[in-house]
Amino acid sequence: MLDPRRPYLSLRVVALLPLVLFFPAVVAFFVNPTVVWGEYLGVFFHLSILFLVSRLDAASWAKAAGYGWVTLDVLAGILMINDIPYDTAWAVRLGGHVLAGVWIVSSSLVSKVWPVRIVGVITGLWLASYSFVGDVLPESFLSPAGICILVWFALLAIFHRSTGERSAGSASPALV
């Protein structure tokens, strides 16, 4: 069967997958925020993040926050698809964004690549902070976080390597 210790996809692919899935959802959000197909893409986008949470270096509590984010945002997407009142689904989504902020900031701070650290901290803080003021600020104030997370995924794909990939690439053949 599948070995949980073996990375089947490179970190680059794991970071590009949510980028590719989220980009159309971000465009839909800017063009027509009420379009339903964006929710379907959003669910698949969040499910793809499971791979990224498992691969990025972070404390176990930070990874738990990442998994919690995915869980709550998938739930919010399914609630929206099934015509549950928007206010209920939106509140669930904002709760998930607090956990997203915790994971993104935590995993970014341990990165050795400064662009990943900077963009990750800004993205995570923006997502989490908006959740506390989302009842008084319009949703358009959340839009920059959507762009920032796309940039963060791209930076992860370009620069970041997990500890396992760094040590595998630097190990001498005699030690392997």
C-alpha positions as a Markdown table, in Angstrom:
| # | Residue | x | y | z |
|---|---|---|---|---|
| 1 | Met | 0.0 | 0.0 | 0.0 |
| 2 | Leu | 1.0 | 3.6 | 0.4 |
| 3 | Asp | 3.9 | 4.4 | 2.7 |
| 4 | Pro | 3.1 | 7.4 | 4.8 |
| 5 | Arg | 6.8 | 8.3 | 5.1 |
| 6 | Arg | 7.4 | 8.5 | 1.4 |
| 7 | Pro | 6.6 | 11.7 | -0.4 |
| 8 | Tyr | 4.9 | 10.7 | -3.6 |
| 9 | Leu | 4.8 | 14.3 | -5.0 |
| 10 | Ser | 7.5 | 16.9 | -4.8 |
| 11 | Leu | 6.9 | 19.9 | -2.6 |
| 12 | Arg | 6.8 | 22.0 | -5.8 |
| 13 | Val | 3.8 | 20.0 | -7.2 |
| 14 | Val | 2.1 | 20.0 | -3.8 |
| 15 | Ala | 2.4 | 23.8 | -3.6 |
| 16 | Leu | 1.3 | 24.3 | -7.3 |
| 17 | Leu | -1.8 | 22.2 | -6.9 |
| 18 | Pro | -3.7 | 24.6 | -4.6 |
| 19 | Leu | -2.4 | 27.5 | -6.6 |
| 20 | Val | -3.9 | 26.1 | -9.8 |
| 21 | Leu | -7.2 | 25.2 | -8.0 |
| 22 | Phe | -7.5 | 28.5 | -6.1 |
| 23 | Phe | -6.7 | 30.9 | -9.0 |
| 24 | Pro | -10.1 | 30.5 | -10.8 |
| 25 | Ala | -11.9 | 30.7 | -7.4 |
| 26 | Val | -10.1 | 34.1 | -6.7 |
| 27 | Val | -11.0 | 35.3 | -10.2 |
| 28 | Ala | -14.7 | 34.2 | -9.6 |
| 29 | Phe | -14.6 | 36.0 | -6.3 |
| 30 | Phe | -13.6 | 39.3 | -8.0 |
| 31 | Val | -16.0 | 38.9 | -10.9 |
| 32 | Asn | -19.1 | 37.4 | -9.3 |
| 33 | Pro | -18.8 | 36.4 | -5.6 |
| 34 | Thr | -22.1 | 34.5 | -5.7 |
| 35 | Val | -21.2 | 32.1 | -8.4 |
| 36 | Val | -21.7 | 28.5 | -7.1 |
| 37 | Trp | -19.0 | 26.7 | -9.2 |
| 38 | Gly | -16.4 | 28.7 | -7.2 |
| 39 | Glu | -17.5 | 26.8 | -4.1 |
| 40 | Tyr | -16.8 | 23.4 | -5.8 |
| 41 | Leu | -13.3 | 24.6 | -6.8 |
| 42 | Gly | -12.9 | 25.9 | -3.2 |
| 43 | Val | -13.6 | 22.5 | -1.8 |
| 44 | Phe | -11.1 | 20.8 | -4.0 |
| 45 | Phe | -8.6 | 23.7 | -3.3 |
| 46 | His | -8.9 | 23.1 | 0.4 |
| 47 | Leu | -8.6 | 19.3 | 0.0 |
| 48 | Ser | -5.4 | 19.8 | -1.9 |
| 49 | Ile | -4.0 | 21.8 | 1.0 |
| 50 | Leu | -4.0 | 18.6 | 3.1 |
| 51 | Phe | -0.9 | 17.5 | 1.1 |
| 52 | Leu | 0.8 | 20.8 | 1.8 |
| 53 | Val | 0.0 | 20.8 | 5.5 |
| 54 | Ser | 1.6 | 17.4 | 5.9 |
| 55 | Arg | 4.7 | 18.4 | 4.0 |
| 56 | Leu | 5.7 | 21.8 | 5.3 |
| 57 | Asp | 7.8 | 22.0 | 8.4 |
| 58 | Ala | 5.8 | 23.2 | 11.3 |
| 59 | Ala | 5.0 | 22.2 | 14.9 |
| 60 | Ser | 2.4 | 19.5 | 15.4 |
| 61 | Trp | 0.0 | 22.0 | 16.9 |
| 62 | Ala | 0.4 | 24.3 | 13.8 |
| 63 | Lys | -0.2 | 21.3 | 11.5 |
| 64 | Ala | -3.4 | 20.5 | 13.5 |
| 65 | Ala | -4.5 | 24.1 | 12.9 |
| 66 | Gly | -3.9 | 23.6 | 9.1 |
| 67 | Tyr | -6.0 | 20.4 | 9.1 |
| 68 | Gly | -8.7 | 22.2 | 11.1 |
| 69 | Trp | -8.7 | 25.0 | 8.5 |
| 70 | Val | -9.2 | 22.5 | 5.7 |
| 71 | Thr | -12.0 | 20.8 | 7.7 |
| 72 | Leu | -13.9 | 24.0 | 8.4 |
| 73 | Asp | -13.5 | 25.5 | 5.0 |
| 74 | Val | -14.6 | 22.3 | 3.2 |
| 75 | Leu | -17.6 | 22.3 | 5.6 |
| 76 | Ala | -18.3 | 25.9 | 4.7 |
| 77 | Gly | -18.1 | 25.1 | 1.0 |
| 78 | Ile | -20.5 | 22.2 | 1.3 |
| 79 | Leu | -22.9 | 24.3 | 3.3 |
| 80 | Met | -22.9 | 26.9 | 0.6 |
| 81 | Ile | -23.4 | 24.4 | -2.2 |
| 82 | Asn | -26.4 | 22.9 | -0.3 |
| 83 | Asp | -28.0 | 26.3 | 0.2 |
| 84 | Ile | -27.5 | 26.6 | 3.9 |
| 85 | Pro | -27.9 | 30.3 | 4.9 |
| 86 | Tyr | -24.9 | 32.3 | 3.8 |
| 87 | Asp | -24.4 | 33.9 | 7.2 |
| 88 | Thr | -24.0 | 30.4 | 8.8 |
| 89 | Ala | -21.5 | 29.2 | 6.2 |
| 90 | Trp | -19.6 | 32.5 | 6.3 |
| 91 | Ala | -19.2 | 32.3 | 10.1 |
| 92 | Val | -17.8 | 28.7 | 9.8 |
| 93 | Arg | -15.4 | 29.9 | 7.0 |
| 94 | Leu | -14.1 | 32.8 | 9.1 |
| 95 | Gly | -13.5 | 30.4 | 12.0 |
| 96 | Gly | -11.5 | 28.3 | 9.7 |
| 97 | His | -9.5 | 31.3 | 8.6 |
| 98 | Val | -8.3 | 31.8 | 12.2 |
| 99 | Leu | -6.8 | 28.3 | 12.0 |
| 100 | Ala | -5.4 | 29.0 | 8.5 |
| 101 | Gly | -3.6 | 32.1 | 9.9 |
| 102 | Val | -2.1 | 30.1 | 12.7 |
| 103 | Trp | -0.8 | 27.4 | 10.3 |
| 104 | Ile | 0.4 | 29.8 | 7.6 |
| 105 | Val | 2.3 | 32.0 | 10.0 |
| 106 | Ser | 3.8 | 29.1 | 11.9 |
| 107 | Ser | 5.0 | 27.2 | 8.9 |
| 108 | Ser | 6.3 | 30.4 | 7.3 |
| 109 | Leu | 8.3 | 31.5 | 10.3 |
| 110 | Val | 10.3 | 28.2 | 10.2 |
| 111 | Ser | 11.1 | 28.6 | 6.5 |
| 112 | Lys | 14.7 | 29.5 | 5.7 |
| 113 | Val | 13.6 | 31.5 | 2.7 |
| 114 | Trp | 12.8 | 35.2 | 3.6 |
| 115 | Pro | 10.1 | 35.8 | 0.9 |
| 116 | Val | 8.2 | 32.8 | 2.1 |
| 117 | Arg | 8.4 | 34.1 | 5.7 |
| 118 | Ile | 7.3 | 37.6 | 4.9 |
| 119 | Val | 4.5 | 36.8 | 2.5 |
| 120 | Gly | 3.3 | 33.9 | 4.8 |
| 121 | Val | 3.2 | 36.1 | 7.9 |
| 122 | Ile | 1.3 | 38.8 | 6.1 |
| 123 | Thr | -1.1 | 36.3 | 4.5 |
| 124 | Gly | -1.7 | 34.4 | 7.8 |
| 125 | Leu | -2.2 | 37.6 | 9.8 |
| 126 | Trp | -4.6 | 39.1 | 7.3 |
| 127 | Leu | -6.7 | 35.9 | 7.1 |
| 128 | Ala | -6.9 | 35.5 | 10.8 |
| 129 | Ser | -7.4 | 39.2 | 11.6 |
| 130 | Tyr | -10.2 | 39.6 | 9.1 |
| 131 | Ser | -12.1 | 36.9 | 10.9 |
| 132 | Phe | -12.5 | 39.1 | 14.0 |
| 133 | Val | -13.7 | 42.1 | 12.1 |
| 134 | Gly | -15.6 | 40.4 | 9.2 |
| 135 | Asp | -19.0 | 41.4 | 10.7 |
| 136 | Val | -18.1 | 45.1 | 10.3 |
| 137 | Leu | -15.9 | 45.2 | 7.3 |
| 138 | Pro | -17.1 | 44.2 | 3.8 |
| 139 | Glu | -15.8 | 41.0 | 2.3 |
| 140 | Ser | -13.7 | 43.0 | -0.2 |
| 141 | Phe | -11.2 | 43.6 | 2.7 |
| 142 | Leu | -10.5 | 39.9 | 2.5 |
| 143 | Ser | -9.6 | 40.0 | -1.2 |
| 144 | Pro | -5.9 | 40.9 | -0.7 |
| 145 | Ala | -5.4 | 37.8 | 1.4 |
| 146 | Gly | -6.6 | 35.7 | -1.5 |
| 147 | Ile | -4.0 | 37.3 | -3.7 |
| 148 | Cys | -1.3 | 36.9 | -1.0 |
| 149 | Ile | -2.0 | 33.2 | -0.6 |
| 150 | Leu | -1.6 | 32.7 | -4.3 |
| 151 | Val | 1.8 | 34.5 | -4.1 |
| 152 | Trp | 2.7 | 32.4 | -1.0 |
| 153 | Phe | 1.9 | 29.1 | -2.9 |
| 154 | Ala | 4.0 | 30.3 | -5.8 |
| 155 | Leu | 6.9 | 31.2 | -3.5 |
| 156 | Leu | 6.7 | 27.8 | -1.8 |
| 157 | Ala | 6.8 | 26.1 | -5.3 |
| 158 | Ile | 9.8 | 28.2 | -6.3 |
| 159 | Phe | 12.0 | 28.3 | -3.2 |
| 160 | His | 10.9 | 26.2 | -0.4 |
| 161 | Arg | 12.1 | 22.6 | 0.4 |
| 162 | Ser | 11.0 | 20.5 | 3.3 |
| 163 | Thr | 13.6 | 19.1 | 5.7 |
| 164 | Gly | 13.3 | 15.6 | 4.1 |
| 165 | Glu | 14.0 | 17.0 | 0.6 |
| 166 | Arg | 17.0 | 19.0 | 1.8 |
| 167 | Ser | 18.6 | 16.1 | 3.6 |
| 168 | Ala | 17.9 | 13.7 | 0.8 |
| 169 | Gly | 19.5 | 16.0 | -1.8 |
| 170 | Ser | 22.6 | 16.6 | 0.4 |
| 171 | Ala | 23.2 | 13.1 | 1.6 |
| 172 | Ser | 26.2 | 11.4 | 0.2 |
| 173 | Pro | 25.7 | 8.1 | -1.7 |
| 174 | Ala | 27.6 | 6.2 | 1.0 |
| 175 | Leu | 25.1 | 7.2 | 3.6 |
| 176 | Val | 22.0 | 6.5 | 1.6 |
